[in-house]
Amino acid sequence: MRMRIRRLLTWRRALAACATLCLLLIAAFTVMYLVIDIPRANEQAKAQSNVYLFADGTRLARTGEVNRESVPLNRVPENVRRAFVAAENKDFYSDSGVSLSGTARGVFSTVTGGGKQGGSTITQQYVKNYYLSQEQTVTRKVKELFISLKVDRHNSKDDILAGYLNTSYYGRLAYGVQAAARSYYDKEVEDLTVEEGAYLAALLQAPSQYDWAVASPADKRNAKARWGYVLDNMVGEGWLDADDRPEMRFPVPLDPKASAELAGQAGYLVDAARRELIAAGVGEQELAGGGWRITLNIEPKRQQALREAVAAGLGASRPVPRSDTPKEPRRPEKDPDRQVGAASVDPRSGRIVALYGGDDYLRHYLNNATRADYQAGPTFAPVVLAARMEAGEGRGAVDAGAIRRTAKRLGMTADRAGFAAPRATSLGLMGASPLEMAGVHATLANDGEKVTPSIVKSARRGDRTVELPDATGERVIGSAAAKFAHAAVSGKGPAGASGWPDGSVPPLSETVDVGVGRGASGHTDDRKAEWFIGSTPDLVTSIGLFGESARTGKQIPLEHTGDDPTALIWSAYMATSAPEPVARNGS
């Protein structure tokens, strides 16, 4: 009997505690709802310029010509409006303006440092854009919840949707659906098709990643999948005829029109810096809002040396046309069907000291240094060697899974489709960028301790300073394996310059010695790219020469490349490259 009474009292206490807790939560919710008012529009609507500096403090570029134009909702075609609702919040017209589960996930992610979490309603996103800020804090998320409840009560759904469409950030410094329509399709918003509207709606999830002009192959697949998701949701909601859906084709957007500030190499450097800051947790809209002072690790002298070396290497690789005036011989012409990307990294610090993205950002928007759509080819051979050493197989066979895991530890994106192709790891069929391969080889040169190349030295706005991840980290492969694999690049290791005797490792076909370091080069299996990896104690430099049709933009085989242009580029770069002085104060 006593045990029953005790259990009864225990249950009563538990119920009382639960009831008390519920009452306290309701009271707290009520108080916060009464206390938190709808504020005025935020100051971020007044965008400023961002200033980008070289490592020595000299100015690289200033950006911030914000493209912003608000339009009434009746100018946005109904099927385009529905595309945004289908993408972000199918229950928009019937919900209370908030998603408690989505907000809870966001708060938990912020508290635990898990990064951004989706799940916000259109109303919450509008409130964040128009009234609050993009910072990821618990306070901001709580305010967003209560303000959204009030906005949903006081404003019509059409007013909220119009505000959302006009305040959202679409990339390319475009705020609002009208600016996005002009930036991506050179149209007025009322002329957008449902397919184009679905792409703009898909963009909001990741504007920089899904911008077709610069997206990696994987990001293009994700953007298309998101676009299809939007249209499929429209079919599910009865907003799009199911018979029309199979006939719809992805509407490839136009290339962007860049600011003259970004001409030459500046645009590629700014692009790489922006992507690194976004990956570090700076919101795209927050960065586009301006007011940032961003210092890069790029050293002006080395950057100039790399640019001039590319010009010299490409000129030397092409026959000089016969001149009609012998006294003034004509200069070598650059083949328009060739693109070069290069990255030069300090393996001890992880700093990117020079980066070549293309001839001119205003004419070739895609950054050749960060594009990953060409095969890695011979640059992948040392990864295979490292995997064999790690597996203790020596010259024997090692399975593709082990090689893929080693590649991932070294910094490659090992989930690309190229890894699944037959003989992928023996021929280097996976896509890779010059910057990515510079990081892989820098890790090998750094005795197996991870190097994640970094272009941003510091970034601050007002009293806020971005906390950047370390460019160097813990050991990811054994020292012996790293030394063994790195020796393949020097031309002096067990693999020499010709790979394994059985031919299972793609050859690094030629070694070059310019007195200050050595490197190795070779072409890919499809002959669409030639690579060179050069190494000195201070620098690892990755150079890719890519066949790309100037007319269609498609990959084409390289022809008549001459005397190994990538080796000539590296040789010229190393002959003139030297360390820069320490940055001035205030950079």
N, C-alpha and C positions, 0 to 999 in steps of 0.2 A: 504493500500500500504506500509506504513512504517513497519507494522508487517511482511509483506512478505519479505521485504528487510532485516530486522533484522534476520529472520529465515534463509534466504539465506546466510547472513554473518556468522551466527552461524555454519551452515553446512560446509561452506568453511573453517572456522577455525578448525572445528573438523577433516575434511579431511586433512588439512595441518598438523595438529598435528600428525595424524596417519601416514602420509607419512614421516614426519620428524623422528618419532619414528622408523619406519621401516628402514629408511636410516641409523639411528644411530646403530640399531641392526646389520644390514648388515656390517657396517663399523667395529663395535666391533668384530663381528665374523671373518671378514677378518684379522683384526690386530692380533687377538689371534691365528688364524690358522697359520699366518706367524711367530709369535713370539715363539709359543710352538713347540719345536723340539722333535723328538723321542729320548729319553734319553738312557743311557746305562742300562743294566740289573740291577735290584735292588739288594740290599745287603741281602735281606731276603732269597735269594737262598742259602746263606751260613748259614745253620741252626746251632743253638747252643743248649746247654743243658738248661733245666729248673731245678731249685732247689726247692724242697718242704720241708718245715720246720714244726716241731711241734709248738704248742703254746709257749713253753718255749725257742724256738730258736734252738733246736737241730735238726739235719738233719733227715728227713724221707726218701727221695729218690731223685735221680737225673735221669732225663729222657732226651732223645734227640738223640737216635740212629736213625737218619732219613734214611728212605729207599727211595732212589732216583736213577732212571735210565732212561735215555732218549733213545728212539728208533725211527728209521725213520718211516715215515708214511706207507711205503710199508710192514712193519711187522705187521701192524694192519689190520685184516680182513676187507674187505669193508663193510660187514653188521654190524660189530661192530662200525666202523666209523659212519655209518648212524644212528646207535642207539643214539650216542651222539648228532648228529645234530637234530634228531627227538625229543630228550629230551629238548634241550636248545634253538634251533634256526632253525626252519624248513626252513626259508628263507635265510640261511647262504650263499648259493652259488649265490644268486642274490642280496643281500642287499649291502649297502654302508659301512658296518662295524659298523654302530651305530643305535641305536634306540632312536630317540629324545624323544618320549613319555616315554620310560622306564627311560631315564636319567632324564627327568623332574620329574617323580615320585620319583626317588631316591634322587634328590636334595631337593624336597619338604619334603620328609620323614626325611632327615637329619636335615633340618632347624627346623622342628617342633618336632624333637625328637621321631619320629615314628618308629625308628628301621630300619632294613634292608628291602629293597624292591627289588624284582626281575625285570626282563625286559631287562637286559643287553644282548647284542649279544655275540656270541662266540668270536668275535674279541675284544670286550670290556673286556670280562673276561680274555682273554689272555694278553691283555695290562696291566690289573690290576695285574695279577699274575707275569708277567715277568718284567715289567718296573716300576710299581708303588708300592703300598702297599695295605694292607687290611683295613686301617683306614677309618672310615666313616666320611669324611669331604666334604664340598662343593668344596673346591679347588681341591681335588683329583678327584672328579667326573667330574669336568670341564676339567681338564687335560686329563682324560681318554677319554673323547669325542673327543677332537682334535687329540690326538695321535692315536686313533683308525681310524679316517678318513685318516690319513697319512699312517698308517700301511696297511690299506686296499688298498691304491693306489700303495704302493711300494712292497708289498709282494703278492705272489699268495695265493689263498684260501687254497691250500694244505699245504703251509708253515704255514699259520695261524692255521689251524686245528691241524697240527703236534705239533706246539708250545702249543696250548691249551691242548691237550691230555697229553703232557709231563710236564706241569707246574701245572696242577690242583691238588688239594689236595683231597684224597679219604678217609681220616680217617686212623687209625692204623699207623700213621706216614708214610704213603705211598704217595709219590709225583710221579705223572705220571702213565699212564695206565699200563706200564709194572710192576712197583712195586705193583700196585693194583691187577693185575692178579695173582701175586705170593702170595700176602697177603691174598686174599679172596678165591682163587681157586687152589693155588699151581701149576699154569700153566705159560708157556710162553704166551705172549700176542697173538701170532699167532695161538695158540690153543684154544682161547676162542670161545664159541658158541655165537649165537646171543642172546640167553636168558641170558647168563652170562654177555655179553656186555651191555645188557639193564639194568641189575642190577647195574653194575658199573656206567652207565650213570645216573641212578636214584639216586645213592649215592651222587652225587655232590650237590644236593639240601640241604642235611642235613646229612653229613657223620656220626656224632656220633649218631644221632637219628635213622638212617636207617641201622646201622651196626647190622646185624641179631643176632649176638652173645650176644648183650646187649640191644637190643631194647625192649621196653615195648610192651604189646599186642596192644595198640593203634598205636604205631610207626611201628610195624610189618604190621598192616593193611595199614597204610599210605605208607610204603615202597612197599608193593605189589601193591597198587593202582598206585603208581608212575611208577613201573615196567610195569604194564599193559598199562598205558598211553603212555609210550615210544613205546611199540610194536604196539599199536593202531595207533599212529602217523605214524609209518613206513608203516603200511598197507595203511593209507590215502595218503601217498606220493608215493605209488607204489613201495616201497622198500622191501616189505614183502608180500608174497602170502596170501591172505585172507583165503584160505583153510587151510593153515598151522597154522594160529594163534590159533584156538581153541585147537590144540593138544599140545601147549607149556605149560610147567610146570615151576613153579618158581624154580630157581636153588639155593637151600640153600647153602650159603658159608660155608667154613671151620671155625673152631674156630681159633682165632689169636694165634700167638706165642709171649708171653710177655717177656720183659727183666727180667733178674734175679734180677734187682733192685726192681722189683715190686712183689717179692715173699711174701708169707704170707698175712698180712693185708695191706701192703703198696699200692698194686695195687688198692684195693677197695677205699682207701682214696684218692689216686690220681685221680681215675675215678670220684668220687663224686665231687672233687674240680674242675676238668676240666669242668664238666657239669654245675656247678654253674657259673663259669667264662664265659662260652659261653652264658648262659642265661643272664648274666649281660652285654653282648654286645661285648665281646672279640671274634674276628673271629677265627674259628677253624684253619685256615691256619696260622694266626698270632700267635696263641698260639703254634702251632706245630713248628713254626720258631725258637722258643727257646729264651733264654736270660732272662727268667722270674725268679723272686724270689718270691715264693708264700708261705705265712705263713698260717697255718691252725689253727682253734680253738681247735683242738684235743689235749687233755692233756695226755702226755705219761703214767702217772701213772694210770689214769682211763682207758685208752685204753688197757693197760696190764691187768688191773683188769677184764675188760669185756671179753677179750680173754681167760683168765684163768677160768673165771666163766662159759663160754660156754663149755669148755673142761670138767670141773667138773660136770656140769649139765647133759651133754650128757652121761658121764660115769656112773653117778648115776642112769640114767634112763634105763640102760641096764643091765641084769643079768651078774654077773662076772663069766666067764667060770671056771669050776673046774680045778685046777692045778694038774699036775702030780708031782710037787715038792712042797710039802706043806711049805717048808721053804722059798720059794720065790713065793708068790702068784702072779698070772698073773694079769696085769692091765685090767680094763674094756675096751672093744673094742667099737669103734664108729661105729654105724650103717651107712653103706655107702648110704642107701636110705633116709637119713634125712639131711636136710639143715637148717641152722639157720641164721637169719638176725636180727640185733638189732641196735637201735639208742638211744643214751642218750642225752637229750637236757636240757639246763638251761632255764626254762620257763620265767625268768625275762629278759634275754638278747637275747635268741634265739640261743645261741652258741651250736653247736654240739660238745660235749666234748669227746665223744667216739662213735665209729661206727664199727660194726662187719658185714663184707660182705660175709664171708664164710671161710672155712678151709684154703684155699690157692688160691690166685688169679691165679697162674700159672696152677692150676688143675681145678678150677671152675671159669671161666672167668666172669660169670654172678653175679652181685652184689646183694646178698640176702637182703641187707638193703634197696635198692632202687627199687627192682623188685616189680611189682604191679599185678602179675598174679594169686595170691591166694586170696581167699575170705577174707573180713575184719571180718566177723563173729561177735563174741561178742564185739570186740573193737568198733563196730558201735553203740552199744546200747546207750551210752551216747549222741550220736548225735541225736538219736530219742528223748531222754528225753529233750534235749535242744530245739529241734524243737517244742515239745509239750508245753513247757513253753513259748517259744516265741509266739506261736499261742494262748496262753491263754487257752489251752484245758485241762490242768491238766492231769488227768488220761484218758481222752477221746481220741477218734481217731483224727489223723491229717493226711491230705492227703500226698501222696508220693511226690508231687511237692514241698510242703513246706519243707519236710525233705531234699529233694535234694538241695534246695536253701540254707538251713542251712549248709549242708555238704560242699557246695561250698564256703560259707563265711568262714567256719572254715579251709579251705585249701585243701579239697579233689578235685580230678578231677572228677566232677560230671556228665560228659558226657559219662562215660564208659557204655558199653552195660549192665552190671550187674544191673544198676539202673532201667532198663526197664523190668526186669524179674518179674514174679509173686512173691509176698511176698519178693521182693528184700530188701526193707528197714526194714522189720520185722526180716529177717534172716541174714542180712549183706552179701548179695550175690555179691556185687560189689567188684572188685579187689582193693587192697590197699597194699602199701609197709609199712614196719616197720617205715621208716623215715617219710612217709606221716602221719601215725597215731600218731607218736610222736609229730608232729606239731599240729595236731588236739587237742590232749589231753593237750599239753603245752598251747594252746590258752585257753582251759577251765580252766586250773590251773592258768592262768594269768588273771583271772577275766573277760574273754571274749575279751581281747585285743589281736589282731592278732599276732601270732608267726609264722614266716616262718623260719624254722631251717636253719642255715647257717654254712657251714664248713670252708669257707675262711675268714680269719681275714684280710689279706692284700695281694695285688698282684702288683708288679711293675716291669718295665723293663726300664732301663736307667732312664730318668727323667719323665717317664709316670707312673702314679699310677691309678689303676682301681677304679672307683667310684662304690662301692658296695651298693646295696639297703639295707635299714634298715631291720634287722631281726625281729623287733617288730614294730607294727603299731597301727592303730586306732581300736576302739572297733567295733567288728563285731557281737556280740550278747550281750544281756543284762547281767548285773552282776548276777542277781538272777538266770537266766537260766544257766549261766556258773557254778555257785556254785552248783546248783542242779544236773547238769549233772556230774560234777567232783566228787560229793559225791558218785556216783555209783562205781567209781574206788576205793575209800577209804573203801568201804564196810560198811559205816556208814550212808549213805543217805537214802532217802525215798524209793529208788528202792532196797536197800539192796544189797545182792549178788545174788538175784534170779529173778530180773526183775519185771515187773508188774504182778499182780495176774492173769490177763487174759492170760498170756503167750505170749503176742504180742511183747514183747521186748526180744531178745535172752539173756539168762542168762549169767552173769559173774559168772562162776560156783564155784569159790573158792577164798577166800581172804587169804592173807599171811601177817604176821606181823613179821618183824625181828628187831624191836626195834627202827629203824630209819625211818620207813615209811611203807606204806601199798600198796597193789596192788591187782588186780583181774585177773583171768584167765578163759579161756574157749576154746572150739574147734568150728570149723566151721561146717556148716550143712552137708558138704560132707566128713567131717572127714579127709581132706587132710592137714589141718593146725591147730595148736594150738597156742594161743596167750596169752601174759601176758602184762598188762600195770601196771607199778609200779610208784608210785609218792611219792616224799618227797618235802619239801619246796624248795630244791635246784635243783632237777632233776625230769624229766619225762622220763621214759625209756620204750621203746616199743620193745618187743621180739616176734619173730615169729619162730615157728618150722614147717618146710614144708616137706611133703612127696614128694620126687623126686627120680625116679628110676636112680640108678647110671649107669645102662646099656643103657637105652633109653633116659633119660633126661625128661621123661614125669611125670606129676603129678600122685601120687598114694596115697591111704589112709594110714594114720599112724596107725601102729599096735603095741601093747605091749609097750606103751610109759612109763609105770611105774608110778612113784610118781611125776607127774606133772613137767617135766623137765624144762619148761619155768619159773615156780616159783622158782625152785632150782637155775637156772641161775641168776635170779634177786637177790635172797637171797645172793648167793655167791658174786655177784658184789657189792651189797650194803655193805657187810661186810668188803670189802677191798678198796672200792673207797673213795677217799678224794680229796678235791680241790687242784689244782696245784698253785705254786707261780706265781707271775706276770712275764711275758716274759722279757727276757733280752733285752737291747738296741740293735738295729740293726736287730731285727727279722721282 
